[in-house]
Amino acid sequence: MNEQDLRAIVREVVRRRLSEADAPVVARRAAPCAEHPSYALFVIARGDETGGPCVIEPAVGCSHCEYCRSRGF
């Protein structure tokens, strides 16, 4: 492949991408965060509810971060 072939490929890709940008965009309604399963919380007692330390890191006190109830995202 020489430089002219490479330039032709790049021009073609750019032309296609620009023509795709002109195409109408169909709007989709995103689900609110509260409805997405990744935001669900597990039902477990936090450290402050049991009078103890953080469930995940017992060397520190509970800071109410809810990481122990989440999926870690």
N, C-alpha and C positions, 0 to 999 in steps of 0.2 A: 504494500500500500504506500503510495507516495503522498506528498503534501496536498496535491490537488484532489485526490480521492478523499482524504481526510476532511478537507474543507467542504467538499460536496456533501459529505455525510453530516457534518455539523450544520450546514445551511439547511438541509432537509429537516433535521430534528428541530431546529429553531423555527422553521416555517410551520411545522406541524403543531408545535406548542403554542405558537402565536395564533394559529387558526382555532385551536381548542379554547383559547382565552376569549375568543369572540362568540363562542357558543353560549346560549342562554344557560344560566345556572338555576337549577331547581332548588329552592329553599326547603330544608328539612327542619322540622321542629325537634330540637334536642330535648331529651327528658330532663326535667329538673334534677339537680343533684340529689335531693332527698329521695327521689324515686329509684335511683340507680342502685342495684344490689351491692356494689362495692362500698356504699356508704352505710350499709346496715351495721348495727352494733350487736355484739354477742351479749348475752345476759349472764354476766359474771359480776361478783362483788369487787369493787375497786378497793385499793388499799385503805383509803380514807373511810370507807364504809365499814370495814372490819376492824378499824383502829390499828392497822398494821402498816407496813412499808409498801412501796410500789410492788405490784405483782410481778413485773418483768425484771426490775432491778432492785432486789431487796435491800441493798446497801443505802438507798435513798428513800426519802419520804414520798408519798403520793402527791403529785402536782396537778392532778385532775386533767391530764392530757388525753385520757380515754384511749390511748394507744393499745392498752391491754384488751379493750373491747372491740377494737377495729380489726380490719384485715391487714393493718400495717401500712396503709397507703398514705 
